[in-house]
Amino acid sequence: MPGYESRDKPYYNGEYFQQHEATAMGNSLSPFIANLFMSKFETEVKDKFEYFPRVWFRYVDDIFAVFNTKAISLDNFVAKLNNPFPTIKFTYEVEHNEQLPFLDVLVIRNCENKLEFDVYRKETATLKYIPNDSHHHFQHKMASFNFLIHLKRFEHEKQLIKNIAKSNGYSVHLIDKLIRKHTFKRTLYNSTTFRRDTDNSKFASLPYEPKFTQGLDTILKNININLVYNCKNKLQTLLGNPKDKIDNNEKSRIYEISCKDCDQKYFGQTKRSILTRFKEHMAHLKYGRTERSCVAQHAFDNNHRIDINNLKLIRNVTNSRQLDVFESLEIIKCNNSMNRDNGPILTCPLFVLINKDSYGSVNRGNKFGINSAITRNVK
C-alpha cells in the first residue's frame, strides 16, 4: 500500500488506513517481528513435515537448502510450505551447471561433490562506481574498491578489480597499493593474538568542501575526533518526496505557541503531534493547573487569549538526540519568551554568539539562573 507512515496508521490521498495483515513498511520493528514469525514457522514445519532438508540456512527472506529429491519432490515440498498462510508464498530456484547464487555468493558444487564459493554478480551489473573525476572525498571513492578487495576469493578477481578501476578512471598502481595494504593487515591479524584497544574516538560529519574543510581532519584528530564527509546533493533531494504531505499540526518536534494579545512566545518539543501537545496546554488552563504549563500560566496571569491559530511547527528535527539543543536554541533566540528557563541546556557559551541581548543580559541571566561569569565575559 503506498502512503506515508504516521504513527500506527498509513496515510494516503488525505485519508488514514488500517492495516489488517503483515507489518508496516519502514517500521523499525517490522524486520524483527517478521524474523520471529519465520523462526516459529520453521520450527513448526520441521516438527510436522515427514521430510525436512538437513541443510537449511535462512537470511531474512532468502533460504539456502540442500534437498534429497528421492525423498520428496521439490514442487510438493514448496506446495506444502505455501499451505498454512495464503499471504506467504515461497518460490524456489535450482542449480544450473552445478552453480547456484545465494545473496552475493555463487555456490559451486565441484566434481567431488564439495561446495566452493565465488563472488556473484548479476548479468545486469554495470560495474560502475564513483568515477575518479567526481567531486567526492577520496575516502568515498576508495570505499567501493576496499569492499571489492575484501571480497576477493580467487586470483582472477584481482584482474577484474583492476579492470573496474581503469573503466572508472583510476590507475592500476592505486589498486595494487590497496591490495598490498589489505594483505598486510590480514597477515598481521593472523600472526598475533594481540588486538587493539577499543577506539573511543568520536565522529563529526561535514559536507565535503575542500576549500573550507581541508586540514580540518588533522586538527580534529588531535582532540580525538574523526572527521567524515557527507554529500548533500542526493537524488532524493532533486526528485523530492512523492508521498502525501501531512499537515504541520499532525507533525512533531519543535513547536511555537504565540500569544494573541502580546508578542510573547512559548517554545517546546514533543515526539507526538504538536496539536496533541497544544490541547494539553489548553487543558491545563481550563482546569487551573497553571503550574504545569507556561502557556497556561501566561494566559491566566495576564487574561490573554491563545487559540489553535497561534500554534506553529518551527523545526522538524529528524534526530531525536538534537531536540534539546534546538529547543534551547529557539528560546535563546527569542527576547520575549514565556518559558521559565533556557530549556534542557541551561548554560552553553556558544549560545552567546546567537543572541547577546537575551542571553547575556543581567535580567534574563537572573531569571534563568545563568552563570554570571558568562554574562560578564559577554559584556
DOMI-306562 format. One line per 2 residues: number of its first residue (from 1); for each residue x, y, z of C-alpha. Coordinates in Angstrom, 3 decimals. Layout:
DOMI-306562
NUM	X Y Z ~ ...
//
This chain:
DOMI-306562
1	0.000 0.000 0.000 ~ 1.521 3.362 -0.984
3	1.452 6.093 1.580 ~ 3.125 7.802 4.460
5	3.557 6.046 7.779 ~ 2.213 8.329 10.520
7	2.464 6.685 13.940 ~ 0.407 3.454 13.619
9	-1.739 4.103 10.511 ~ -0.681 4.559 6.856
11	-1.681 7.906 5.358 ~ -2.510 8.182 1.657
13	-4.510 10.586 -0.502 ~ -5.705 12.549 2.534
15	-7.013 9.511 4.431 ~ -5.768 7.157 7.156
17	-5.927 3.402 6.541 ~ -5.988 0.484 8.929
19	-3.540 -2.290 8.021 ~ -5.056 -5.725 8.741
21	-2.224 -8.032 7.656 ~ 1.577 -8.148 7.714
23	3.817 -5.435 9.177 ~ 4.208 -1.797 8.179
25	6.942 -0.953 5.684 ~ 9.536 1.390 7.135
27	8.767 0.496 10.750 ~ 11.952 -0.406 12.651
29	10.183 -3.297 14.406 ~ 8.923 -4.916 11.192
31	12.107 -6.915 10.327 ~ 12.397 -8.154 13.917
33	8.761 -9.290 14.054 ~ 9.000 -10.919 10.620
35	12.134 -12.788 11.688 ~ 10.407 -14.018 14.866
37	7.472 -15.256 12.814 ~ 9.697 -17.071 10.310
39	11.688 -18.723 13.110 ~ 8.486 -20.033 14.700
41	7.167 -21.104 11.291 ~ 10.347 -23.056 10.510
43	10.263 -24.808 13.887 ~ 6.655 -25.917 13.421
45	7.234 -27.068 9.843 ~ 10.275 -29.072 10.864
47	8.226 -30.933 13.501 ~ 5.177 -31.559 11.295
49	6.692 -32.489 7.924 ~ 7.822 -36.039 7.315
51	10.831 -34.749 5.418 ~ 12.777 -31.559 6.131
53	16.127 -30.678 4.497 ~ 19.154 -31.392 6.634
55	20.838 -28.232 5.255 ~ 18.581 -25.188 5.711
57	20.104 -21.713 6.100 ~ 17.894 -18.627 6.111
59	18.935 -14.982 5.961 ~ 15.843 -12.755 6.357
61	13.740 -13.981 3.415 ~ 16.403 -15.898 1.437
63	16.907 -19.602 2.146 ~ 19.691 -21.913 1.043
65	18.785 -25.598 1.320 ~ 20.059 -28.963 0.067
67	17.270 -31.400 -0.905 ~ 17.146 -35.112 -1.306
69	14.840 -35.334 -4.313 ~ 14.450 -39.085 -3.809
71	12.600 -38.452 -0.528 ~ 10.202 -35.803 -1.862
73	9.809 -33.732 -4.998 ~ 10.714 -30.088 -4.695
75	7.339 -28.962 -6.100 ~ 5.407 -30.923 -3.464
77	7.571 -29.595 -0.625 ~ 7.102 -25.953 -1.703
79	3.350 -26.529 -2.108 ~ 3.162 -27.791 1.494
81	5.109 -24.722 2.680 ~ 2.575 -22.421 0.988
83	-0.489 -24.084 2.544 ~ -0.513 -22.713 6.144
85	-0.633 -18.999 5.265 ~ -2.143 -17.754 1.983
87	-0.324 -14.409 2.299 ~ 3.131 -16.068 2.370
89	4.345 -17.629 -0.854 ~ 7.639 -19.471 -1.270
91	9.343 -19.683 -4.640 ~ 12.485 -21.616 -5.481
93	15.444 -21.693 -7.809 ~ 17.513 -24.791 -8.574
95	21.155 -25.054 -9.515 ~ 22.296 -24.810 -13.128
97	25.641 -26.179 -14.256 ~ 26.383 -27.063 -10.628
99	26.064 -23.388 -9.645 ~ 23.503 -21.564 -7.518
101	23.588 -17.873 -6.436 ~ 22.728 -17.083 -2.817
103	22.848 -13.427 -1.804 ~ 26.213 -12.104 -3.110
105	27.816 -15.556 -3.152 ~ 27.930 -18.024 -6.029
107	27.841 -21.558 -4.590 ~ 29.607 -24.104 -6.818
109	29.376 -27.892 -6.495 ~ 32.666 -29.359 -7.732
111	33.387 -32.788 -9.177 ~ 33.983 -34.205 -5.686
113	30.516 -33.075 -4.550 ~ 32.046 -30.402 -2.316
115	30.997 -26.776 -2.208 ~ 33.152 -23.905 -3.405
117	32.353 -20.212 -3.328 ~ 32.858 -17.263 -5.626
119	31.574 -13.689 -5.875 ~ 28.185 -13.495 -7.593
121	27.391 -10.644 -9.959 ~ 24.141 -10.283 -11.819
123	24.101 -10.178 -15.595 ~ 22.783 -6.607 -15.412
125	25.727 -5.401 -13.270 ~ 27.359 -2.354 -14.897
127	30.426 -2.320 -12.596 ~ 30.148 1.480 -12.437
129	31.316 3.191 -9.272 ~ 32.160 6.780 -8.274
131	34.446 7.997 -11.101 ~ 37.842 9.457 -10.340
133	36.909 12.949 -11.597 ~ 33.800 13.165 -9.397
135	33.582 15.834 -6.680 ~ 33.723 13.388 -3.767
137	36.195 12.870 -0.971 ~ 38.934 10.329 -1.644
139	37.605 8.081 1.155 ~ 34.245 7.803 -0.617
141	35.897 6.843 -3.894 ~ 38.084 4.189 -2.302
143	35.261 2.649 -0.244 ~ 33.962 0.626 -3.203
145	37.393 -0.774 -4.046 ~ 38.178 -1.608 -0.427
147	34.922 -3.531 -0.414 ~ 35.810 -5.396 -3.622
149	39.301 -6.250 -2.369 ~ 37.891 -7.521 0.899
151	35.522 -9.820 -1.016 ~ 38.030 -11.263 -3.464
153	38.228 -15.066 -3.287 ~ 40.430 -16.050 -6.169
155	43.372 -14.666 -8.111 ~ 41.281 -13.774 -11.159
157	39.252 -11.337 -9.043 ~ 42.290 -9.074 -8.778
159	42.385 -8.534 -12.517 ~ 38.660 -7.872 -12.614
161	39.012 -5.240 -9.877 ~ 41.813 -3.585 -11.855
163	39.650 -3.529 -14.982 ~ 36.819 -1.928 -12.994
165	39.255 0.692 -11.675 ~ 40.522 1.553 -15.155
167	36.990 1.879 -16.547 ~ 36.218 4.376 -13.755
169	39.358 6.444 -14.310 ~ 41.679 5.056 -11.598
171	45.251 3.815 -12.031 ~ 46.212 0.166 -11.618
173	49.027 1.260 -9.285 ~ 46.437 2.573 -6.824
175	44.650 -0.792 -6.754 ~ 47.947 -2.654 -6.261
177	48.662 -0.398 -3.280 ~ 45.236 -1.160 -1.775
179	45.739 -4.909 -2.280 ~ 49.151 -4.791 -0.541
181	47.630 -2.818 2.335 ~ 44.783 -5.308 2.713
183	47.150 -8.294 2.523 ~ 49.451 -6.779 5.155
185	46.535 -6.157 7.537 ~ 45.262 -9.695 7.107
187	48.742 -11.162 7.654 ~ 49.275 -9.029 10.749
189	45.876 -10.044 12.130 ~ 46.591 -13.755 11.659
191	50.118 -13.625 13.060 ~ 49.293 -12.362 16.560
193	46.645 -12.675 19.229 ~ 47.109 -9.076 20.359
195	44.277 -6.765 19.391 ~ 43.943 -3.018 19.508
197	42.060 -1.442 22.376 ~ 38.533 -0.295 21.689
199	38.571 3.002 19.831 ~ 36.714 5.578 21.903
201	37.167 8.428 19.438 ~ 34.154 10.484 18.361
203	32.988 11.359 14.869 ~ 31.955 14.615 13.233
205	30.194 14.861 9.870 ~ 30.587 17.808 7.478
207	29.750 18.458 3.813 ~ 32.726 17.938 1.520
209	34.051 21.374 0.547 ~ 37.847 21.223 0.002
211	38.355 24.990 0.354 ~ 36.792 25.042 3.818
213	37.374 21.571 5.253 ~ 40.919 20.913 4.042
215	43.178 20.404 7.032 ~ 40.292 20.082 9.493
217	40.719 16.304 9.767 ~ 44.272 16.709 11.099
219	43.184 19.334 13.637 ~ 40.226 17.285 14.888
221	42.296 14.102 15.198 ~ 44.421 15.879 17.795
223	41.336 16.125 20.018 ~ 40.240 12.539 19.319
225	37.563 13.377 16.731 ~ 37.411 11.650 13.360
227	36.034 13.767 10.534 ~ 33.779 12.104 7.962
229	32.305 13.816 4.939 ~ 28.767 13.690 3.608
231	27.124 14.713 0.365 ~ 24.035 16.921 0.345
233	23.358 16.577 -3.388 ~ 21.406 13.336 -3.387
235	18.963 12.014 -5.950 ~ 16.168 12.076 -3.369
237	16.797 15.785 -2.801 ~ 16.499 16.519 -6.522
239	13.387 14.398 -7.103 ~ 11.567 15.354 -3.914
241	9.279 13.209 -1.798 ~ 6.345 11.631 -3.716
243	4.444 10.749 -0.524 ~ 1.455 12.704 0.720
245	2.268 15.658 2.923 ~ 0.898 15.677 6.450
247	-0.499 18.838 7.982 ~ 2.037 20.587 10.201
249	-0.238 20.279 13.230 ~ -0.059 16.485 12.864
251	3.752 16.514 12.896 ~ 6.035 16.530 15.914
253	9.348 18.037 17.157 ~ 9.960 21.771 17.940
255	6.852 23.954 18.110 ~ 5.922 27.536 18.964
257	2.817 28.910 20.702 ~ 2.397 32.686 20.484
259	0.068 34.912 22.456 ~ -2.828 36.582 20.663
261	-2.714 39.719 22.812 ~ 1.051 40.295 23.135
263	4.337 39.362 21.477 ~ 5.402 36.654 23.930
265	6.045 33.133 22.614 ~ 6.481 29.688 24.087
267	8.850 27.073 22.622 ~ 8.680 23.353 23.329
269	9.447 19.903 21.980 ~ 7.336 16.785 21.579
271	7.574 13.373 19.942 ~ 3.808 13.315 19.465
273	1.783 15.624 17.224 ~ 2.083 19.278 18.197
275	-1.730 19.513 18.131 ~ -1.939 16.911 20.913
277	0.592 18.851 22.970 ~ -1.306 22.119 22.361
279	-4.527 20.551 23.659 ~ -2.677 19.521 26.810
281	-1.607 23.142 27.385 ~ -5.213 24.292 26.937
283	-6.441 21.578 29.321 ~ -4.057 22.845 31.999
285	-5.513 26.331 31.537 ~ -9.113 25.088 31.621
287	-8.693 23.102 34.833 ~ -6.439 25.595 36.636
289	-3.221 23.554 36.500 ~ -1.162 26.596 35.564
291	1.963 25.346 37.348 ~ 2.218 22.551 34.774
293	2.238 24.789 31.702 ~ 3.978 28.089 30.939
295	1.338 28.791 28.302 ~ -1.489 28.297 30.790
297	0.344 30.416 33.394 ~ 0.789 33.294 30.938
299	-2.823 33.220 29.740 ~ -4.178 33.024 33.310
301	-1.978 35.727 34.862 ~ -2.486 38.256 32.051
303	-6.003 37.295 30.934 ~ -4.653 36.834 27.409
305	-6.092 34.711 24.626 ~ -4.400 31.734 22.930
307	-6.027 29.566 20.247 ~ -5.103 26.996 17.630
309	-4.071 29.694 15.139 ~ -1.182 30.576 17.464
311	0.355 27.080 17.112 ~ 3.198 26.621 14.628
313	5.789 23.927 13.832 ~ 9.163 25.656 13.517
315	11.660 22.774 13.282 ~ 11.040 19.247 12.056
317	14.092 17.691 13.729 ~ 14.701 14.148 12.453
319	17.348 13.214 15.018 ~ 15.680 12.994 18.444
321	19.047 13.483 20.173 ~ 19.106 17.049 18.822
323	15.734 18.055 20.285 ~ 17.174 19.515 23.492
325	19.660 21.627 21.542 ~ 17.103 23.092 19.135
327	14.553 23.773 21.864 ~ 17.130 25.697 23.897
329	18.328 27.443 20.735 ~ 14.850 28.774 19.900
331	14.331 30.004 23.467 ~ 17.692 31.802 23.448
333	16.943 33.463 20.095 ~ 13.686 34.937 21.401
335	13.905 38.110 23.504 ~ 10.428 37.752 24.964
337	9.521 34.120 25.628 ~ 7.043 32.580 28.081
339	9.483 29.811 29.010 ~ 10.577 29.745 32.626
341	14.143 28.740 31.761 ~ 16.507 28.285 28.833
343	15.301 24.768 28.127 ~ 17.132 21.486 28.719
345	20.541 23.051 28.009 ~ 20.771 25.839 30.569
347	24.280 27.206 30.048 ~ 26.226 26.977 26.818
349	28.838 29.609 25.843 ~ 28.046 29.043 22.152
351	24.530 30.421 22.643 ~ 26.078 33.779 23.495
353	27.077 34.166 19.844 ~ 23.455 33.834 18.740
355	21.728 36.459 20.850 ~ 23.858 38.542 23.196
357	20.989 40.806 24.226 ~ 18.805 37.986 25.527
359	21.387 35.508 26.720 ~ 23.899 37.922 28.158
361	21.677 40.447 29.839 ~ 21.658 40.656 33.622
363	17.864 40.492 33.899 ~ 17.485 37.409 31.739
365	20.550 35.858 33.344 ~ 18.971 36.216 36.784
367	15.644 34.930 35.523 ~ 17.135 31.783 34.060
369	19.934 31.305 36.576 ~ 22.710 31.718 34.028
371	26.249 31.742 35.291 ~ 27.131 35.385 35.962
373	30.701 34.802 34.809 ~ 29.448 34.174 31.287
375	27.400 37.395 31.429 ~ 30.464 39.407 32.417
377	32.507 37.862 29.584 ~ 29.874 38.892 27.061
379	29.971 42.480 28.198
//
